[in-house]
Amino acid sequence: MRASLIQIAVNEGESVDSRRRRAAALVCEQAGTDLVVLPELWTTGAFAFEEFEREAEPLEGPTYEAMAKAASDAGVWLHAGSIPERAASDGHSAADSLYNTSLVFSPSGELAAVYRKIHRFGFDKGEAVLMSAGRELVTVPLPDTTLGLATCYDLRFPELFRGLVDAGAQTLVVPAGWPERRRAHWTLLARARAVEDQAFVLACGTAGTHAGVPQAGHSIVVDPWGEVLAEAGPGEEVLTVDFDPARVPDTRDQFPALKDRVLGLEQPRRQDNS
């Protein structure tokens, strides 16, 4: 199976429309690849918080249309990264909600999956207060593997990935807008998720600078033993790698650590020092 991770640069001075057209062209250039992945919030930049409200779009908005066509034109499975999605009110509040939403398209351009980011970054500012949290784990069956979807900050929460594995995921796809100052964590966590879940990890970051925050780049593909199969540099590039999805069940059979999981442990008892 061949995957191409498009580590697109997001810089000030390029309009969202221009970058959308450029991303679609880059996807079309990957014809012959099985799976193409774009990064997180590549339309605006993951740290361009002031842009989220202004550039938010409905699920089936201009990015949806451009990426559906690009997937169909190239004949590829496309994880189109994520967009700031404006979702209509669910009736519980008068206001619409913003989500950090990933879209996956089939080679015919049909929408195959939607994942709204569960763990929002920023603590008490930025994405954490501007966007709502998703609630659902999402997997996507492909002909040769099953994708498990996560986004950027999700990478720090192993329980999410164990949930994806329990749901059948064998290839974990993580688009991100990861900052350069924490690049060591990016590589470490991608390898850790691969080892502990005995799965391939395809982690696609952005290049460039988002609202003054330099991006890590260094998109990475890791095998189920934690070995790095390919890694990008810091600038814009397309990282293409061939991998064998059959290695996941083989690894889990050879080293069946997942079978030794112990769930439902009792909470520690408080000591009575009275």
Disulfide bonds with the S-S distance in Angstrom:
none
